[in-house]
Amino acid sequence: VQTTSKLKCVDNSALGKQAVAMGKSPYVIKVYSRKHWKRPHGAHGKLGDRVLLAVCGQKKKGIIVGLKAKQLHGVPRYDTNNVVFVEDNGNPTGTRITAPLPNCIRPLLKEASNPKKADYTKLFSIATNWV
C-alpha cells in the first residue's frame, strides 16, 4: 500500500458507512512507516502500519489490517486492502470490526502501543474473527 492506494473500511464507524453509501472508498495520503520512505513514491505500508486517509472530504488516521498483495507463509491474503479507522489517541472509531483480522498483527500492535500516546490494543477486543 502506498500513497493514493484505495482501501476498504472494515469497521462500523459512521464515516466508513457514509463512504460506502456514497461509493467513495478512502485512499491513502501518507504512510507512517520507515520502509522505503526515501523512494520516489514514498513509504510502503504493510500489515499493522498507520496511515493517514482521505475519506468524504476529511482526514482520518487508520491501521492497515489486511492486504491484497502476496504475503509471507502463514499470513492470510485478502481480496481487498482493509483498514480500521482510529482516533489520534489510538481508540478505534467504530465499535465492531467486520472482517477477520490476521493473528500476526497482535505483536506488531502491542509494541507500537504507548500508554502516553496511542493504545492500539483496543482493536483486539472489538474484533469478531481472527485468522
N, C-alpha and C positions, 0 to 999 in steps of 0.2 A: 504494500500500500504506500503510495507516495502522494504528493500534492495533486489535487483535483481528482483523486480517485473517489468514486461513488460508493457509499456504504449503505447498509440496511440497519435501521434501528430495531433492536430485538427486545426492548423493554416496553412497558406500558405507560410511558410518560405522555403527557398531553401534547408536547411538542412533536414527539415521534408519531403519534396518531394523526396529528394535523398534517405532517409531512406526507404520510402515506395516503391520506384522503385527498391531498392536492396533487399527488403523483410526482412530488419533487423530493427525491432522496437526498439526504445530507451528503456533502462532499468535503474532502479534507482541505484545510487551509494550511496547516502546519503540523508536522510530526515532531513530537518532543522525544527525539532519540538521537544518540550519538553515532548510530550506524550509518555510514556513508553521508554524513552531514556536509562534507566539503564537495560532494559530487555536483554536477550541473543541475540535476533535478531535485537536489536537496536530500533529506533523510528518507530512509525507507522504514515503514512501520511493520513490526512483527506482532505476534500474539502478546498481549499484555501491555503494549505501548500506549501512551497517552497521545491523543490527537486533538487539535482544535478544528471544529467543524463549522460549516455554514449551513444553516437549515432554516427555511422560511424567513429569511432576512435577518436572522440572529446568529450570533456566535455562541457556540456551546462546546464544552470540553467533553471528551469521551474516552473510553478504553476499548481497544480492539479485542474482541473475544472470539473471532472466527475468521479464517482466511480461505480464499478460493485457490490460492497458489499451492503448488506442491509442497508438502511438509515432510519433516523427518519421520522416521519409523516410529509408530506409536502415537503420533499426533494426528487427530482427525482433520480431514479436509471437508470444507463446507461448500454448498452450492453458491453462496454469496459471501461477500465481505461483511461481517457483522460488527456492530458497535453498540455499546451501552453508554447512555448519557450520564455524566457525573457532574456534581457541583464542584466549586473550587476547593471546598474542604474535603472532597473525596466521597461524600454521600451520594448514592445513586439518586437520580431524579425520579425514576419510576419506583413502583413497589413490587414488581414481578418481572423476571426475565423469562421470555417465552421460549427461546432457543436453548438447546443443551450447550453447556459450557465445557471446554476441554479441561481435564484434570490437571494438565501440565502447567496451567497458568496460576495455580494456587501458590507455589513457592515464589513465582515472579511478583505477584501482587503483594505477598506478605513482606518481601524485602523492600519493595517500593513504598510501602506504607510507612508513615511517620506520624506519631500521635500529635505532634505540634502542627503539622501542615495538612496532610491528607491521609485518610484511613480507608484504603480500598478493600479491606477485608469484609466490609458490609455487603459487598457483591455476592459473597459466598452464601449468605443467609437468604437472599431473595431469589437465588437461582432455583429453578424447579427440577432441572435434569442435569446430570453430569455424564460426560462421555469419557 
